[in-house]
């Protein structure tokens, strides 16, 4: 014992990384559908290592939680704001009410069982499986007018409550949406998922993870020009004018690739590489006759380029009108995709373009340079973090966290956790609207999110270690059963509220509202397995984005409403 105490005292970060390592190791083990997960594992190992009284600066914990919660907001920002529309209003209400029922249940348990603020917040974090509550509640507890010993004990109780209640908090939603609700409602989720898929797709196949549409909109093929071909004697630009949606990209004459431009003429015997919209290739044999394989080792280099529309001339114009600009400009350029606010749009002639739309063009570099000058500006595909906006976003989040106010006389301090969440939501939305700014690549944001939470939770466990044993003895079994209540009761009330009041009666959507409103990834995974396709994804995403925000906000609210402080 003394050896480890001395070792961890000399190198405190060693305890941190051992907690993460062993925590994620035990988190990999599964029992049936239950997986403990690396976060819960890191917390448990942290509590055990904390028995050696490891001195770790708590400021490290605050920094990494801020990184975690900012990235959660950043990744969910586009979906959160996109969900705020009249079409998904009943799902938005369902998500909020699920979190609200959860809050009421926690507050009821705290009142009837005389729980202190920290234990109540831990009950919420574990029973509702929202790890972020540990940080937002802990931050609010730190600002209370209480003794240092009481504050430290309540922050310990947050971690203990989370650890005790998390296991059933994870299992509960799986049981409810894969067995309980389908049984009492007599639903066959697989059949309902297939019916919903046909309805949502209009007869088209819904792509599963890993699948893709092999049918190309734009393709490149090679033809040999015979003496009787209509293309003989025409320039490459004249070909493009007479066959709309086609461009000559390469001419191979006498075995050598030619330097070409719009005035280059086609001759008999040429092998011509043409790029175009697939449906126009049925016209090509009339012009060039014989399709052939590309010459061995020949390369025709083109690129996909994302360009943001900022030319006001095309705001409100249709996709068809963009294709009708002068031939000199549009020659050799093809549109393969249009996205708006992070969502891909159906590319049809009647699609109305808006400023800020991201248009994916395909063509050679010289052709794309020409069209870019007319349309807007290029968004680089390189995964580079915009540290100017990243630093600004974190700073704004910290400033928002200083805000404090009262609700019906109850003091509420937002804290850096809530502040960085709100800031992350805004900058994530800004990136979806203006891709030039606030770039934080998916890989980078995912790493910061996962590593930030792992470090935060491990330090929480290490700091809680010395007091954890006594807290478990005091609240252990009682807290576990309260966790069962907090897990199950909001789901029961929320499901029937959604079904009878909000009229969400489709079985897949009704179950997706339940797991999304709890931000339960494990429950969602179980529902996906039962459905056998991706039909729950849309509803879950809408509810998950809303629930993530409100469940995180409940941390300071619980600390503000519950009045009992722990007695050290």
Wavefront OBJ file of the C-alpha trace (Angstrom):
o trace
v 0.000 0.000 0.000
v 2.751 2.452 0.959
v 4.643 1.653 -2.248
v 1.682 2.544 -4.465
v 0.882 5.628 -2.401
v 4.443 6.895 -2.792
v 4.516 6.009 -6.500
v 1.235 7.765 -7.285
v 2.176 10.722 -5.102
v 5.376 11.150 -7.062
v 3.693 10.635 -10.479
v -0.072 11.372 -10.090
v -0.708 11.153 -13.843
v 0.396 7.516 -13.709
v -2.727 6.782 -11.648
v -4.826 8.643 -14.220
v -3.640 6.669 -17.232
v -3.756 3.335 -15.379
v -7.379 4.110 -14.494
v -8.204 4.796 -18.147
v -6.302 1.737 -19.375
v -7.821 -0.756 -16.940
v -11.219 0.962 -17.064
v -11.526 0.555 -20.804
v -10.178 -2.991 -20.538
v -12.917 -4.145 -18.143
v -15.396 -2.036 -20.108
v -14.965 -4.362 -23.095
v -16.502 -7.339 -21.317
v -20.129 -8.066 -22.142
v -22.865 -10.068 -20.444
v -25.687 -10.675 -22.889
v -26.519 -7.283 -24.332
v -24.970 -5.386 -21.448
v -21.548 -3.796 -21.840
v -20.116 -1.867 -18.913
v -18.300 0.549 -21.206
v -14.981 2.322 -20.823
v -16.392 5.374 -19.036
v -18.031 3.411 -16.224
v -15.002 1.145 -16.082
v -12.666 4.133 -15.704
v -14.819 5.504 -12.895
v -14.785 2.198 -10.994
v -11.024 1.684 -11.406
v -10.485 5.339 -10.473
v -12.391 4.812 -7.212
v -10.238 1.764 -6.411
v -6.971 3.567 -7.182
v -8.253 6.553 -5.231
v -7.964 4.459 -2.074
v -4.219 5.250 -2.221
v -5.003 8.989 -1.664
v -3.629 10.150 -5.024
v -3.159 13.953 -5.255
v -4.419 15.113 -8.690
v -5.046 18.763 -9.486
v -8.819 19.193 -9.909
v -8.242 21.906 -12.533
v -7.199 19.147 -14.948
v -10.640 17.619 -14.486
v -12.335 20.909 -15.362
v -10.269 21.425 -18.533
v -11.010 17.980 -19.944
v -14.702 18.126 -19.076
v -14.952 21.448 -20.910
v -13.316 19.851 -23.976
v -15.676 16.882 -23.787
v -18.865 18.864 -23.461
v -17.869 21.414 -26.130
v -17.328 18.596 -28.638
v -20.649 16.978 -27.672
v -22.365 20.268 -28.483
v -20.310 20.808 -31.637
v -21.170 17.400 -33.078
v -24.840 17.680 -32.164
v -25.328 21.331 -33.154
v -26.477 20.823 -36.766
v -28.935 18.074 -35.799
v -30.214 19.984 -32.779
v -31.085 23.145 -34.695
v -32.290 21.189 -37.721
v -34.693 19.362 -35.403
v -36.299 22.630 -34.311
v -39.047 22.767 -36.911
v -42.788 22.280 -37.077
v -42.517 18.902 -38.838
v -40.841 17.285 -35.839
v -42.680 19.279 -33.175
v -44.306 16.247 -31.537
v -40.939 14.455 -31.380
v -39.314 17.550 -29.873
v -42.029 17.682 -27.223
v -41.658 13.933 -26.614
v -37.910 14.305 -26.053
v -38.290 17.253 -23.678
v -41.098 15.594 -21.711
v -39.055 12.418 -21.293
v -36.215 14.439 -19.750
v -38.719 16.400 -17.653
v -40.328 13.217 -16.298
v -36.821 12.046 -15.441
v -36.122 15.281 -13.565
v -39.384 15.025 -11.603
v -38.648 11.415 -10.671
v -35.174 12.299 -9.376
v -36.509 15.242 -7.378
v -39.283 13.029 -5.934
v -36.764 10.398 -4.838
v -34.538 13.083 -3.321
v -37.485 14.523 -1.357
v -38.943 11.266 -0.006
v -35.584 9.660 0.785
v -33.888 12.828 2.035
v -30.973 12.668 -0.423
v -28.303 15.324 -0.464
v -27.565 17.358 -3.593
v -24.639 15.230 -4.705
v -26.418 11.906 -4.276
v -29.482 13.220 -6.127
v -27.342 14.392 -9.026
v -25.522 11.025 -9.107
v -28.887 9.271 -9.144
v -29.845 11.341 -12.180
v -26.520 10.764 -13.941
v -26.667 6.993 -13.505
v -30.397 6.344 -13.689
v -30.745 8.506 -16.805
v -27.301 7.411 -18.135
v -26.136 10.959 -18.795
v -22.460 11.182 -17.861
v -22.384 14.937 -18.472
v -24.523 15.497 -15.354
v -21.495 14.498 -13.268
v -19.670 17.550 -14.589
v -22.466 20.122 -14.647
v -23.716 19.133 -11.179
v -20.179 18.975 -9.784
v -19.457 22.427 -11.133
v -22.588 23.830 -9.473
v -21.773 22.107 -6.180
v -18.341 23.747 -6.203
v -20.046 27.161 -6.216
v -22.317 26.457 -3.230
v -22.048 28.357 0.034
v -20.917 25.318 2.014
v -17.793 24.020 3.733
v -15.020 22.558 1.637
v -15.533 19.184 3.295
v -19.260 19.165 2.470
v -18.584 20.186 -1.143
v -15.994 17.446 -1.583
v -18.321 14.846 -0.063
v -21.223 15.845 -2.317
v -19.006 15.697 -5.404
v -17.968 12.217 -4.268
v -21.634 11.265 -3.921
v -22.269 12.323 -7.509
v -19.679 9.795 -8.691
v -20.887 7.078 -6.322
v -24.529 7.550 -7.339
v -23.577 7.371 -10.995
v -21.583 4.157 -10.527
v -24.341 2.412 -8.529
v -27.233 3.407 -10.812
v -25.549 3.215 -14.195
v -25.713 -0.553 -14.703
v -29.501 -0.856 -14.571
v -29.750 2.555 -16.219
v -28.122 0.954 -19.255
v -30.041 -2.336 -19.179
v -33.488 -0.804 -18.482
v -34.095 0.933 -21.848
v -33.013 -2.207 -23.737
v -35.624 -4.270 -21.883
v -38.335 -1.666 -22.331
v -38.075 -1.112 -26.100
v -37.129 -4.626 -27.177
v -39.422 -6.620 -24.891
v -41.816 -4.767 -22.570
v -43.478 -2.239 -24.887
v -43.676 -4.580 -27.918
v -45.200 -7.288 -25.677
v -47.911 -5.191 -24.059
v -48.728 -3.451 -27.382
v -48.504 -6.716 -29.379
v -46.075 -5.236 -31.895
v -43.803 -7.123 -34.269
v -40.957 -4.607 -34.501
v -39.304 -6.262 -37.511
v -42.522 -6.203 -39.530
v -43.252 -2.623 -38.477
v -39.709 -1.575 -39.449
v -40.092 -3.068 -42.929
v -43.457 -1.327 -43.405
v -42.012 2.002 -42.237
v -38.991 1.600 -44.531
v -41.250 1.188 -47.561
v -43.288 4.205 -46.514
v -40.248 6.429 -45.878
v -38.432 5.502 -49.080
v -41.307 5.699 -51.507
v -40.395 2.214 -52.695
v -36.624 2.810 -52.709
v -34.229 0.605 -50.771
v -33.041 1.970 -47.420
v -29.256 1.616 -47.232
v -27.864 -0.172 -44.196
v -24.503 0.734 -42.575
v -21.688 -0.242 -44.935
v -23.925 -0.247 -48.016
v -23.735 2.312 -50.799
v -25.488 3.089 -54.055
v -23.315 1.581 -56.799
v -25.236 3.439 -59.495
v -23.203 6.503 -60.487
v -24.685 9.812 -61.558
v -21.468 10.825 -63.352
v -19.155 8.389 -65.159
v -16.174 8.330 -67.564
v -15.974 6.037 -70.618
v -13.751 5.637 -73.695
v -14.759 5.408 -77.380
v -12.944 4.807 -80.657
v -13.948 7.298 -83.335
v -14.625 5.572 -86.669
v -14.577 7.432 -90.035
v -18.382 7.430 -90.224
v -18.845 8.836 -86.682
v -20.735 12.139 -86.370
v -18.005 13.548 -84.135
v -15.347 13.617 -86.873
v -14.334 17.199 -87.609
v -16.147 18.704 -84.597
v -14.355 20.504 -81.770
v -14.623 19.310 -78.186
v -16.733 22.358 -77.333
v -19.120 21.645 -80.230
v -19.567 18.086 -78.913
v -20.489 19.470 -75.476
v -22.964 21.881 -77.082
v -24.709 19.158 -79.128
v -24.746 16.455 -76.413
v -25.880 18.161 -73.207
v -24.304 16.657 -70.112
v -21.192 15.342 -71.876
v -17.586 16.589 -72.009
v -14.542 15.369 -73.907
v -11.790 15.068 -71.292
v -9.016 13.226 -73.200
v -7.974 12.507 -76.791
v -5.450 9.754 -77.543
v -4.117 9.997 -81.097
v -1.551 7.591 -82.492
v -0.972 6.211 -79.008
v -0.179 9.597 -77.453
v -2.404 11.788 -75.250
v -2.928 15.180 -76.856
v -2.891 18.600 -75.251
v -6.383 19.864 -75.929
v -8.789 22.729 -75.384
v -12.245 23.655 -76.588
v -11.042 24.218 -80.161
v -9.366 20.813 -80.605
v -11.022 18.784 -83.389
v -11.898 15.101 -83.258
v -10.345 12.915 -85.990
v -11.108 9.381 -87.179
v -9.068 6.813 -85.256
v -8.928 8.859 -82.058
v -9.656 7.197 -78.740
v -11.717 9.726 -76.815
v -12.340 9.798 -73.057
v -15.657 11.413 -72.208
v -17.191 12.253 -68.837
v -20.878 12.855 -68.401
v -24.178 12.185 -66.705
v -24.795 8.453 -67.107
v -28.113 8.771 -68.929
v -26.525 10.633 -71.875
v -24.145 7.796 -72.750
v -26.883 6.109 -74.766
v -26.470 8.979 -77.278
v -22.661 8.664 -77.559
v -22.491 5.712 -80.018
v -24.132 7.919 -82.652
v -21.195 10.311 -82.350
v -18.206 8.051 -81.700
v -19.525 4.528 -82.412
v -17.345 1.942 -80.564
v -16.923 1.864 -76.772
v -13.515 0.482 -75.757
v -11.571 -0.169 -72.572
v -9.290 2.568 -71.305
v -5.701 2.161 -72.597
v -3.524 0.103 -70.230
v -2.052 2.311 -67.496
v -3.854 5.437 -68.719
v -4.944 7.918 -66.023
v -7.575 10.614 -66.327
v -7.277 12.734 -63.197
v -10.387 14.584 -62.017
v -11.441 15.830 -58.607
v -14.487 16.335 -56.474
v -14.603 19.879 -55.146
v -16.952 21.320 -52.541
v -17.917 24.901 -53.367
v -20.090 27.145 -51.194
v -22.630 29.154 -53.171
v -22.226 32.862 -52.369
v -23.155 34.433 -55.700
v -26.455 36.237 -55.074
v -27.296 35.838 -58.753
v -28.089 32.155 -58.107
v -29.945 32.528 -54.793
v -33.415 31.115 -55.421
v -32.443 29.842 -58.859
v -33.188 26.252 -59.749
v -30.605 23.543 -60.173
v -31.605 23.385 -63.828
v -30.801 27.085 -64.383
v -27.300 26.622 -62.923
v -26.665 24.024 -65.603
v -27.683 26.469 -68.333
v -24.935 29.048 -67.849
v -22.773 29.701 -70.886
v -21.063 26.688 -72.387
v -17.553 28.121 -72.044
v -17.998 28.261 -68.263
v -19.864 25.028 -67.532
v -17.993 22.826 -70.013
v -16.563 19.724 -68.311
v -18.160 20.418 -64.928
v -20.808 18.192 -63.331
v -22.798 18.522 -60.113
v -22.933 15.317 -58.084
v -24.438 16.516 -54.782
v -26.019 19.529 -53.071
v -26.049 19.848 -49.249
v -27.737 22.381 -46.994
v -27.131 22.743 -43.245
v -25.339 19.401 -43.195
v -28.086 17.514 -45.043
v -27.878 16.089 -48.554
v -30.666 17.273 -50.843
v -32.306 15.396 -53.693
v -30.676 16.669 -56.897
v -33.590 17.343 -59.254
v -34.036 20.091 -61.891
v -36.564 21.956 -59.689
v -34.282 22.145 -56.623
v -34.008 25.795 -55.535
v -30.506 26.829 -54.513
v -29.778 29.085 -51.536
v -26.779 31.111 -50.449
v -24.604 28.907 -48.264
v -25.486 25.679 -50.089
v -22.549 23.305 -50.448
v -22.362 22.047 -54.042
v -20.087 19.121 -54.911
v -18.690 19.537 -58.439
v -16.791 16.898 -60.437
v -14.330 17.754 -63.216
v -10.731 18.516 -64.054
v -8.850 21.077 -61.985
v -8.862 23.702 -64.754
v -12.602 23.270 -65.373
v -13.390 23.499 -61.654
v -11.255 26.628 -61.254
v -13.368 28.247 -63.938
v -16.742 27.398 -62.380
v -15.543 28.264 -58.868
v -15.015 31.917 -59.838
v -18.660 32.123 -60.848
v -20.279 30.134 -58.018
v -18.432 30.835 -54.763
v -15.483 29.660 -52.742
v -13.771 26.323 -52.268
v -14.058 24.428 -48.984
v -10.925 22.368 -48.529
v -11.373 18.673 -47.901
v -8.267 18.596 -45.697
v -9.120 17.700 -42.060
v -7.663 20.817 -40.410
v -8.889 22.283 -37.129
v -9.704 25.982 -37.132
v -8.023 26.841 -33.822
v -9.152 30.479 -34.028
v -12.801 29.487 -33.705
v -12.032 26.529 -31.437
v -10.323 28.834 -28.937
v -13.091 31.420 -29.336
v -15.771 28.800 -28.765
v -14.140 27.490 -25.601
v -13.620 31.031 -24.285
v -17.251 31.982 -24.930
v -18.360 28.771 -23.200
v -16.331 29.645 -20.107
v -17.862 33.135 -20.041
v -21.400 31.757 -20.383
v -20.623 29.457 -17.464
v -20.211 32.484 -15.189
v -23.906 33.367 -15.590
v -26.004 32.766 -12.493
v -29.647 33.527 -11.778
v -32.599 32.436 -9.671
v -35.746 30.538 -10.649
v -38.514 31.022 -8.061
v -35.815 31.892 -5.556
v -33.722 28.833 -6.425
v -30.130 29.828 -7.295
v -28.861 28.292 -10.545
v -25.245 28.579 -11.721
v -24.710 27.448 -15.315
v -21.046 26.505 -14.882
v -18.444 25.921 -17.583
v -20.039 22.589 -18.550
v -23.354 24.075 -19.621
v -21.587 27.116 -21.070
v -19.312 25.024 -23.297
v -22.257 22.838 -24.325
v -24.220 25.868 -25.524
v -21.157 27.343 -27.212
v -20.433 24.015 -28.912
v -24.000 23.789 -30.194
v -23.694 27.232 -31.766
v -20.300 26.692 -33.390
v -21.316 23.244 -34.654
v -24.359 24.855 -36.265
v -22.189 27.689 -37.638
v -19.887 25.149 -39.302
v -22.885 23.496 -40.997
v -24.064 26.853 -42.325
v -20.666 28.381 -43.169
v -18.220 25.508 -43.782
v -15.352 27.962 -44.243
v -15.384 28.700 -40.502
v -15.104 26.794 -37.204
v -13.760 23.558 -38.710
v -13.233 20.762 -36.181
v -12.841 17.471 -38.118
v -14.869 14.484 -37.007
v -11.780 12.525 -36.002
v -10.437 15.377 -33.887
v -13.753 16.171 -32.204
v -14.438 12.493 -31.488
v -11.013 12.067 -29.890
v -11.395 15.200 -27.748
v -14.901 14.114 -26.739
v -13.992 10.557 -25.751
v -10.592 11.298 -24.217
v -11.930 14.368 -22.402
v -14.707 12.349 -20.778
v -12.359 9.462 -19.937
v -9.881 11.779 -18.173
v -12.648 13.645 -16.386
v -14.400 10.538 -15.099
v -11.130 8.845 -14.067
v -10.124 11.901 -12.002
v -13.609 12.056 -10.471
v -13.186 8.443 -9.387
v -9.654 8.978 -8.050
v -10.687 12.045 -6.048
v -13.806 10.287 -4.764
v -11.908 7.160 -3.700
v -11.257 7.937 -0.017
v -14.896 8.825 0.746
v -16.524 6.401 -1.707
v -16.607 3.360 0.574
v -18.505 5.136 3.348
v -20.963 6.628 0.841
v -21.653 3.222 -0.682
v -22.286 1.786 2.780
v -24.730 4.590 3.557
v -26.722 4.651 0.313
v -25.741 1.501 -1.628
v -28.807 -0.782 -1.825
v -31.313 2.039 -1.423
v -29.653 4.026 -4.187
v -29.645 1.019 -6.528
v -33.420 0.551 -6.220
v -33.990 4.291 -6.585
v -31.929 4.032 -9.775
v -34.310 1.339 -11.037
v -37.234 3.693 -10.393
v -35.511 6.616 -12.151
v -34.720 4.364 -15.106
v -38.149 2.781 -15.578
v -40.783 5.293 -14.408
v -39.982 8.126 -16.881
v -40.007 5.601 -19.743
v -43.434 4.273 -18.759
v -44.980 7.711 -18.318
v -43.220 9.103 -21.385
v -44.244 6.252 -23.680
v -47.947 6.503 -22.887
v -47.825 10.309 -22.964
v -46.325 10.133 -26.440
v -48.788 7.477 -27.602
v -52.040 8.929 -26.319
v -51.344 12.677 -26.066
v -48.824 13.345 -28.852
v -50.297 10.594 -31.054
v -46.937 9.022 -31.851
v -48.404 5.622 -32.676
v -45.971 4.128 -35.145
v -44.202 1.387 -33.128
v -40.703 2.163 -34.424
v -41.049 5.914 -33.893
v -42.654 5.410 -30.466
v -39.784 3.216 -29.245
v -37.155 5.492 -30.837
v -38.662 8.444 -28.930
v -38.187 6.530 -25.670
v -34.493 5.687 -26.152
v -33.739 9.021 -27.837
v -35.442 10.976 -25.054
v -33.134 9.231 -22.594
v -30.079 9.581 -24.885
v -29.660 5.825 -24.427
v -27.173 4.499 -26.964
v -27.487 0.959 -25.597
v -31.278 1.062 -25.930
v -30.942 2.420 -29.448
v -28.566 -0.406 -30.382
v -31.104 -2.940 -29.077
v -33.914 -1.290 -31.035
v -31.825 -1.282 -34.230
v -31.187 -5.002 -33.818
v -34.905 -5.719 -33.415
v -35.858 -3.464 -36.331
v -33.244 -4.964 -38.632
v -32.898 -1.707 -40.589
v -32.180 1.999 -40.094
v -35.782 3.200 -39.686
v -35.363 4.277 -35.996
v -32.404 6.532 -36.826
v -34.233 9.741 -37.819
v -36.555 9.844 -34.797
v -33.776 8.807 -32.418
v -31.466 11.535 -33.761
v -34.075 14.265 -33.266
v -34.893 13.148 -29.718
v -31.278 12.383 -28.798
v -30.080 15.867 -29.777
v -32.757 17.542 -27.647
v -32.396 15.149 -24.705
v -28.620 15.526 -24.577
v -29.010 19.256 -24.044
v -31.741 19.164 -21.414
v -30.394 16.205 -19.429
v -27.080 18.028 -19.170
v -28.868 21.178 -18.017
v -30.648 19.250 -15.255
v -27.372 18.944 -13.305
v -27.380 22.558 -12.014
v -31.178 22.485 -11.693
v -31.073 19.457 -9.347
v -28.306 21.043 -7.278
v -30.357 24.239 -7.076
v -33.704 22.633 -6.138
v -32.468 19.996 -3.683
v -31.556 21.898 -0.510
v -29.842 19.267 1.624
v -26.057 19.426 1.900
v -24.076 16.349 2.857
v -22.788 16.313 6.424
v -19.051 15.538 6.411
l 1 2 3 4 5 6 7 8 9 10 11 12 13 14 15 16 17 18 19 20 21 22 23 24 25 26 27 28 29 30 31 32 33 34 35 36 37 38 39 40 41 42 43 44 45 46 47 48 49 50 51 52 53 54 55 56 57 58 59 60 61 62 63 64 65 66 67 68 69 70 71 72 73 74 75 76 77 78 79 80 81 82 83 84 85 86 87 88 89 90 91 92 93 94 95 96 97 98 99 100 101 102 103 104 105 106 107 108 109 110 111 112 113 114 115 116 117 118 119 120 121 122 123 124 125 126 127 128 129 130 131 132 133 134 135 136 137 138 139 140 141 142 143 144 145 146 147 148 149 150 151 152 153 154 155 156 157 158 159 160 161 162 163 164 165 166 167 168 169 170 171 172 173 174 175 176 177 178 179 180 181 182 183 184 185 186 187 188 189 190 191 192 193 194 195 196 197 198 199 200 201 202 203 204 205 206 207 208 209 210 211 212 213 214 215 216 217 218 219 220 221 222 223 224 225 226 227 228 229 230 231 232 233 234 235 236 237 238 239 240 241 242 243 244 245 246 247 248 249 250 251 252 253 254 255 256 257 258 259 260 261 262 263 264 265 266 267 268 269 270 271 272 273 274 275 276 277 278 279 280 281 282 283 284 285 286 287 288 289 290 291 292 293 294 295 296 297 298 299 300 301 302 303 304 305 306 307 308 309 310 311 312 313 314 315 316 317 318 319 320 321 322 323 324 325 326 327 328 329 330 331 332 333 334 335 336 337 338 339 340 341 342 343 344 345 346 347 348 349 350 351 352 353 354 355 356 357 358 359 360 361 362 363 364 365 366 367 368 369 370 371 372 373 374 375 376 377 378 379 380 381 382 383 384 385 386 387 388 389 390 391 392 393 394 395 396 397 398 399 400 401 402 403 404 405 406 407 408 409 410 411 412 413 414 415 416 417 418 419 420 421 422 423 424 425 426 427 428 429 430 431 432 433 434 435 436 437 438 439 440 441 442 443 444 445 446 447 448 449 450 451 452 453 454 455 456 457 458 459 460 461 462 463 464 465 466 467 468 469 470 471 472 473 474 475 476 477 478 479 480 481 482 483 484 485 486 487 488 489 490 491 492 493 494 495 496 497 498 499 500 501 502 503 504 505 506 507 508 509 510 511 512 513 514 515 516 517 518 519 520 521 522 523 524 525 526 527 528 529 530 531 532 533 534 535 536 537 538 539 540 541 542 543 544 545 546 547 548 549 550 551 552 553 554 555 556 557 558 559 560 561 562 563 564 565 566 567 568
